[in-house]
């Protein structure tokens, strides 16, 4: 039985993969904050979860290892605008 592979190369499939990447990065960012025993408010969780910019999520993830409060991941300290 031959399995058609055209779907896996389609625009829809790429969009689904991108959505998965964004969701994974958002989850990793929250986990990084929690693993540092920082209090992560519902507002912070929501802002992270609602972000669809993978690059910005990556910036927040990197900041999660240096901030003193979870909210501080949103404060530009490295010249990257929000």
N, C-alpha and C positions, 0 to 999 in steps of 0.2 A: 504494500500500500504506500503510495507516494503522498507525502504531506506537502500541501502548497505552502510556500514560504513567502509569498508576496506580501502577506500581511505584516510580517516581521520587518520588512523594509519600508513599510508605508509611513506616511506622515502621522497617521493616528498612533501607530506603534511607537514612533519616536516621541510623540507628545506624552504617551503613557509612561515611557521610560524617564522622560524629563520630570514628570510629576513625582515619580518614585524617588528620583535623585533629590529633589527638593524636600520631600517628606523625610527622607533619611537624614539629610543634613540638618533639618530642623530638630528632629529627635535627638541627634548626636549633640547638638548645641545645648539642649535642655539637660541631657544626661551629663555633659561635661560640667555644667553648673552644679547639678545635684551631687555629683561625685566629689566636688570640692566642698560639699556641705554648705552651699549657699542657699538661702531661702529664695525660691523661685515663685513669685506671685502669679496669680491667674492672668494678670495683665501682661506680664512678661511672656508667659507661655503663649497667650493669644497672639501677641505681636509676632513672636517667632513663627508660630504655626501659620499665620496669615501671609507671611512673606513668601513671594514666589520667585525672588531673585536669588539664584544659586550663588552668585558671586558675593552678594551682601551677606547671605547666610554663612558663607565661608569666612568672611571678615568677623562676623559675630562669634563664630565658633572659635577662631583664633584668639579673640579677646576674652573668651570665657575662661581661659587659663591664667589670666593676669588681673582680672577685676576683683575688687573687694566686695561689691554688691552685684547681684544679677542684673539690675537695671543699668549698670555701667557699661554693658556690652553695646548699648545704643549710643554711647557718647564717643564721638570721633576723637581719637587720641593719636591717630597715625595718618592724618591727612585724607582719610577716605570719607567722603560725604555720605550721608544716609539717604 
